[in-house]
Amino acid sequence: MNAFAESLAQLHLLRPFWLAALPCISVIWWLVRDRGRTEQGWRTHIAPHLLEALTINSANTARLRPVDLVAVVLLCLSLAAAGPTWRTAPNPFLSETAPLVIAIEISDSMLANDLKPNRLERAKLKLLDLITSRPGARHALIAYAGSAHLVLPLTEDPEVLKPFLESLDPKIMPRSGQDAAAALKLAGEILESDETPGSLLLVTDGIDPEDVSAFAAYNAADHPHHVVALILATDEQGAVRRLEQEGGVSIIEATPEDTDIRLVEHQLLSNLRATLEASKETLWEDQGWLLLWPAAILTLLWFRRGWTMPWVWLLVLVGNMSTPGNARAESFADLWFTPDQQGRYAYEHKRYVEAAELFEDPQWKAIAAYRSGRYQEAAEIYAQVPTAEAAFSQGTALVKARAYNDALAAFHRALDREPDHEGAQQNLAVTKAIIAYLDRLRMAEDTGEQNELGADDFAFDDTSGEGKEIVITGDSALKLDSAEQWMRSVDSGPQDFLKTRFALEAAKAGEE
């Protein structure tokens, strides 16, 4: 009931000028009805017993008439055209780049084979499916056991994340245990550093009851980021239920098929929608299409004998003639759906090029052009919208188009319109760094210097043919800075690299 009341409180119209048609419909209905009553005035001059013998279907004169049906249909269509709405949809430009931090438990218990081949491998497969189903989104990966470690920061390239995810194994973790609170703290730091509200996906086979309080405190702090937990085992201690009830975590139990991943996707979208509900980064969803159903059903009554009203088609013709010049009537769909509705359908089915052609709303049109890879076109559309967010999006599209100087100007415009825009500040700094780097490359080419390796060049860090054996422990005298320098000079696989780095981080944390 509360949800219904909240939706009712947000009810408004996207195109209220269409309400002007309601008085016109009412006047037409009254005139036609009144004319019918006038034409039947002769009935008062005939004796009742004769009138009954001279008339047929006299019982139907007070029932529903064709004009009543037409009035109801036109009322439904007018209200639908007015665009009633009570719910918002996140800007897809944000939703598709919303960060997701994945924290996966890498403990010995994850090697249990109740899920084939084991819990850990099954979790990896499910995460790969999730990442693949979110093209363009950014993901970060955290591995945790007795300590939590960042495997990979936020990236939108799943091919970069995949080898690191596949290399995770309990033997690379420096400490055993299930310190989900440490993973939560690390994930919170990553999410707080990003301006777009994101979520944490906790993948685990159990929760230490002592960690529930950490999640409860995080939820009580009213963070804009949400936590979803994918549970891979049966809850024996009841800690998972406490995590849901006290910690405010959305619990999803693993299933043999992909139902759990679909639920995770739905929950992530719901979380983002809830966070952006009152944000300027949202678009209102036009719900007027719901009124088309009763209008279409009532229209079927026109096929009844005696209900045809030829003048209605004249009204439809006049309405079409009064449509603005940019109206489209090139297909059957144009008779029932607006260009923006057709564009939204194409966009949701990932036909971005078609969506960019269909949309009339400049923001949606620019988003579709961006998603189709037509970055320059998206930037030109964003330039027509005089808002800070549009200038920021224009600069982002220009960076993708490698028009860095134009992007720089766009970010400056965004900051002129909204000086505290964090995204524009960050992208402005990044764009300046890119321009400076390109300038250095041009200067090096002009002077004949070769400070960078070419695409076909090779570099060998160690020509002796022998590796370097270094043992790292918590009591080792090896300093972290020199160890990190050594790590950068060693060419090893992701698993060896992560094992070494996790050991260094654990050692440093122990010293502190």
N, C-alpha and C positions, 0 to 999 in steps of 0.2 A: 504493500500500500504506500509506503514511503517513496519507493521508486516511482510509482505512478504520480504521486503528488509533485515530486521533483520535476518529472517530465512535463506535467501540466503547467508548472510554474515557468518553464522555459519555452512554452509554446509561443511561436510568433510566425509571421509571414515573411517570406523572402521577396515576394513581389506583390505588396498590398494594393497596388493600383488596380489590380484585376477585380477587387471588390466593388469597383464602380459599376461593374456589369450587373451586380445583384439588383439594384433598383430598376434597371432597364428590363431585366427578366421578369420582375414582379409586375411591372406596368403592362408588359405584353400579355402575361398570364391573365391579369385582371380584365383587360380589354376583350380578350378572346372569350373568356368565361362569361363576361357581361353581355357580349353579343349573342351568345347562345341563349342566355336567359331572355333577351329581348325578342329573339326570333320565336320563342315559345310562348310569348304573351297571349297569343290567340286562344290558348287553352282556357283562359278565364271567361271567354265568351261562349263556351259550349257547355251544355248540361253534362254533369258528371257521368250519367248512365250512357249518354251518347259518346262522350269522350273515351270511355273505357272500351266501347265497341269499335271505335274508329282508329285506335292507336295500337301499336305493337311494341314489345320490349319497354313498356312503360316503367317497369320495375328498375330498369338500368339507368334512368335519367339522372338519378342522384348519386350514382356510383362514380368510380374513377373514370375520367375522360382523357382522351389523348393529350389535350393541352396540359393536364396535370402531370402526365408522364414526361412531356417535353420540358416542363418547368423544372422538375426534379433533376433530370439529366443535365440541363444547362447549369443549374445551381452546383451540381457536383463538379462539372468541368471548370466552372469559374473558380471554385474553391481550390481545385487541383492546380489551376494555372497560377493562383496566388502563392503557391509554394509553402504550404504549412510545414513546419518543422519543429521538432522538440529534442533533437539529438544531434550531436556534433561528430564529425569524423576527423581524425588526425590528418594534418597535411601529409600526403604520402611522401613528399620530399624529406620529411623528418622521420616518418614511420619506417621507411626503408633503410634509413641510416641510423636508427636508434640503436645504441650500443647494448650488447648482451654479453655479460661476463659469465663464462661457464666455469664453475668450480667443481672438479671431479675428484672424488675420493680415490686415492691410490694406496690402498692398504691390503694386507694379506687376505682379509675377509672378502675382498672383491674378486678373489680367484676362485671362489666357490662355484661349482658347476651346476647349480640348480637351474641356472639359465645357460643354455648352450651357446658357445663353448664354455664361457664362464661369465660372471657378472661384468667384469671389466671390459672384456671384448664386446659383449652385447651393448654395453653403454657407449663404447666408441662408435659402433655401427649406427646406433640411434642418433648420436650427436652429429655424425657425418650427414645423415639424412636431414637433420634439422638445419644444419648450416647450408646445405645445398638448396633447401626449400626457401631460404631467405636471401635471394640474390641482391647484392648491393648493400646488405646490412653489415655492420661491423661487429666482430666478435673478439673477445679476449679469452685467454685460457689460463686457469689456475689449477695447479695440482696440489693436493694436500693429503697429509696423513697426520703424523704428530706435529708437523709444521706446514705452513702454507707458502707456496712459491709461485711467482708469476712465470708461466711458460712462454706466453706470447702476449704482447700488448694488443690493443684494439687494431684490427686490420679488416679490410673488406675483401681480401683475397683469400678464398678458401684453400687454394693450392699451397699457400704459405703455411696455413695452420695444420693442414692434413698430416704431414710427416711428423710434426711434433706431437699431435694427438696420438698417432699410431705408436710412437716410441715410449709412451708412458707405461711404466711397470713398477711394482712395489720395490724392486731392488735398486731403483735410482733414488728412492726417498731416504733422506738421512735419519729420519726418526719415524718410529711406528706410532700408530694411534689414529684418532679420529677428531682432530682439532678443527671442527667446522667453524668455530668462532674466529679462529685466525683467518680462515678463508673469507669469512664475512667481512672482517676488517680490511683485508687487502682489496676485496672487490669494491667495498665502499669508497676506498681511496681512488680507484680507477674511475668509478662512476661519477664521483664528485668532480673530477678533473675535466669532465665532458659537459658541454652545455645542454645537450639533449637528454631528456629523462630516459633512463634505461632500466634494465632488469638484471637480476642475478639468477642464474639457473644452477641449483645445487644438485649434483648427481651423486647419490650415496646409497649405501645399503643399510644405513642406520645412523642414529644421532645419539651422541653422549648426552644424557639428561642434564649435565652441568652446562651444556652449551645453549640450552633453551632460553635461559635468562638473557644471553647476549642478543639473540634474535628478538626477544621481547623488548629489550631496551632500544634496539635499532628501529623497531616498528613504532615504539612510543615517541621516538624523536621526530616522527612525521617526515621522514625522508621522501623525496619525490621518486625514489627508486623502489621497485618491488622485488620480492624474493619468491621464486617458484622452486619447489623441490621435486625431483624425479626419484622416487624410491624404488630400489631394485630388490628388496627383500621384505619378508613379512615382519611387521612391527611386533616384537616380542615383549618389549618393556613398556610400551605405551608412550615412549618419548616422541615418536612421530606425531601422535595425536596431540600431545602437549605443544609440539612445535607449531601445529596448525591453529590450536585454540588460543594459546598464550603468546606465541611468537608472531602470529599474523602471516604465516607462510602458506602459500597455496600448495597443497599436496596433490601430486599426481602419481599413481602407482604404475609401474612398468607393466606392459602387456606384451604377449608374444608377437602381435602384429604392430602396425604403426599407429594404432589408436592413441597411444600415450603421446606420441610426438605431435599429432594433430591437436590434442588437448593442450599441450605446451604452447603451440603456436597461437591457439585461441586465447589462452591466458595472457600471453605476452602482449597481444594486441589489445585485450581488455584493459590490461594495466596501463598501457600507453594512452588509451582513450580516456581512462579515468584521470590520469595525470594532466592531460591537455584539455580537459573538459571546459575549463574557464580560461584557457590560454588564447592569446591572439593568434597562435600558430594553428588554429583549427578552422575547418570549413564545416558549414552546416549541411547536413544531409537533407535533400529535398524529399519529403514524404508525400507529396501531392499525388504520386502514382497510385497510392492506396485508394484514392477516390475514383480512379478509372474503372475499378472492378464493379462497383454498384452501377456506375453509368453504363458500362458495357452490358451488364445483365438486364437493366431496365430497357435498354435500346432493343433488345430481342423482342419485346412486346410489340414493336412496330410491325412485326410480321403477322400480327393478328388481323383478321378481316375487319375492315371498317376503322382501323386506327391510323391509316396512312394520312399524313398531313403534308400535302405538296408544298405549302408555304415554308415549311421548315428547311427544305433544300435551298430555297431562295435565301434564307437567313444564313445558312452555311456558306453559300456562294459569296454573299456580301462580306462575311467574316474573313474569308480567304482573300478577297480583294483588298481588304483593309489591313492585311498583314504587312509588316515592314518589308522593305525591298530586299533585305538580306535573308528573308525566310527561305527555307529549303523545302522543296517538294519533289525531290528527285527519286525517292524510293517509298515503298510501302511503310517503312519504319517511320518516315517523316510525318505520317498522318497520326501517329500515336505517341511518339517520343520526341522530346526536344533534342537539339543537337548536343547539349551538355549531358543529357541522360544517355544518348547513344555513345558519346565519348567515354562516359564512365564505364559503360558495359565493355567497350573495347579495351579500356585501360585495365580493368580487373581481369580480363582474359589475356593480358600481356601483349596486346596488339597496339603497341605504343605509337607507331607511325600513323595508323588509322585513327587512333584517339586524338593525336595532335591535329589532324585535319578536321575532326568532328567538333572538338571543343570550341565554344565561343567565349567562355570564361577565361580571361587572360592568365590567371594563376594556374588553372588546370591545364590549359594549352601549353604553357611554358614547362610545366612538370612533365607532361607527356613527351614534349620535344626533347627534354633533357634525358629522359629514360630511353628514348630511341636513339640517342647518340648524336642528335642534332644540336650540339651545344651552342653554336653561334646563333641559330634561330631562337633557342630558348632565351639567350641573353638579350636579343632584340625585343622579345615579348616582355621580359621582365623590365626592360628600360621604360616601358609605357606606364608602369605602375609606380606612383610617387611615394613609396613607403621604404622604410629602412630595411625591412625583411626582403623586399623585392630587389633592392640594390645589393644586399648580401648574396641572394640567390643568383643574381646576374653575375657578380664577381666569381662565384663558385663555378658557374657554367663557362665563363671566359678562361678560368684556369684550366678546366678540362679541355678547352679548345686551344690551349697554349698561347692565348693572347694575354700575356702576363701584364703588360703595361696598361691595357684597358681594364683588366681585373683590378689592378692597383687603384685606378680611378674609381671603379665601382665600390670598392671597400671604403674608400675615402668618403664617397657620397653616403654610404650607409652610416658611417660614424658622424657625418654632419647632421643627419636626420635623427640619429639616436646615439649620442656619444658613449653610452654605457653598453653598447652591443658587443658582448664578449666574442661571439663568433666572428664578427667583422674584425675585431682587434687581433684575434689569433690568426685568421687567414691573411690579414694585411702583413703581419710579421713573416709568415711563411712565404708569401708572394715576394716580399722584398728579398728574402734569403735566396729564392730561386733566381731572381733577376741578377743579384750579385754573383751567384755561382756561374750563371751563363756569361756574365761579363768577364769573369776571370778566365773562363774557357776561351772566349774570343781573343782575349789579350795573349794567352799562351799560344794560340794558333798563329796570331800575327807575329809574335816574336820567335816562333819556331821552337818553343819549349815543349817538352813532352813529360809533364809531371804526372799524367794519368795513364793508366794502362789502356791500350786499345782493345777493341772487341776480340781480336784474334791473338792478343799477347798472352803469354804465360808467365807466372811468377812462382818460384819455389822458395818456401820459407826455410827449408832445411835440406841442404844438398849433400849431407853426409851419409844419407841412406839409413840412418838410425834414428829411432824415436827417442824421446826424452821421458824418462820414468820419474814421476813425482808423486809422492804419497802425501795426501792431505788429510789431516785429522783436526779435531777441535783444538788440540794442544800444539799444533804445528807452529813453528816460528815463521812460516811463510806469511808475508803480509798480503792483505787482500788486493792492494793496488798492483803489486808485482804479479800476483796470481792471475788477475784479470788480464794483464799484459801478456802473460804466458798463454792464457786461453785464446786470446785473439790470434796468436801465432800458430795454433794447433788446428789442423784440419781433421775433424773427427765427425762421426755421425751424430744425429740429434740426441740419441740416448746417452752416449758418453758425455756429450756437451752438457746436457741437463743434469746428469748425475754429479758432474764436477761443480757446476754452478750452484746447485742446491746445497752441496756440502760446504762450499764457501759461504753461502748465505747463512746456513745454520751455524757455522763456526763464528761468523761475525756477530750473529744474534746472541750466541752464548757468551762472547766476550763483553757484550754490552750489558 
